[in-house]
Amino acid sequence: MLALHIDGLVKRYGDFTAVDGISFDVPEGEFFGLLGPNGAGKTTTINSIVGLSKITAGSIKLFGLDVTTDWRAARRLVGLSPQEYNFDRYLSIRDILIYQAGYYGLHGKAVRARADDLLERFGLTSKAKQIYTRLSGGMKRRLTIARALMFEPKLLILDEPTAGVDVELRLELWSFLRELNREGTTIILTTHYLEEAEELCSRIGIIEAGKLVALEATRKLIGERTLQDVFLELTRR
Ligand code: ATP
């Protein structure tokens, strides 16, 4: 079963083409990485997958469901941890999680228990009653991931999950994401950190100027792209 099937995705903003005919598949259970420089089209691709951006041409399927025609069912399967914080600043951390489940029609004791469980798992229990502006940067990052997991998505998409996060927390997040993937969640991650993709992802796609320019097994891709000749010119002073 494919978790994600993208066929000829095009996204234009007016006359500007942000995504220019991208196609790739992600099988269920994979940990997949999307790399590329600033402005390459990674977030636009992700926004098209989760329904935040209306696609111009092409098609996207999540677990066989078309995100345009079967959007309601498709969206229940995918959780997004976005690059930018978009929390309600008047809600407590715990309520942010509980409200998120509410958007998916889930409520009651089980939802409250899940929120408490995720707060514990992400080390946020002591902050449960605070508003998000009182959290540190790393805590906010953890909260975006916890929120994306509230309705137990089969596919988790993380848009630069460790941007601005210290080394210790990054290692902690990596180990958590690995565990989540082992438990069966398919994960797609965008990052600027090559070592992060190398550490976590079994395959990597590289996007440049809206096109997919490489898609390989991580080991092969890193082997090919990091071997460089270094020339040193030695002069006597
Ligand atoms: P980064 O690594 O910096 O997050 P990215 O690969 O995620 O970059 P996108 O955010 O997808 O890049 O942007 C791709 C291109 O589309 C950029 O040139 C950006 O300015 C443009 N773009 C994105 N959103 C819009 C929008 N709503 N309207 C017009 N142009 C947009």
Residues whose N, C-alpha, C, O or C-beta is under 5 A from the ligand:
A	BS01	ATP	Y13 A18 G36 P37 N38 G39 A40 G41 K42 T43 T44
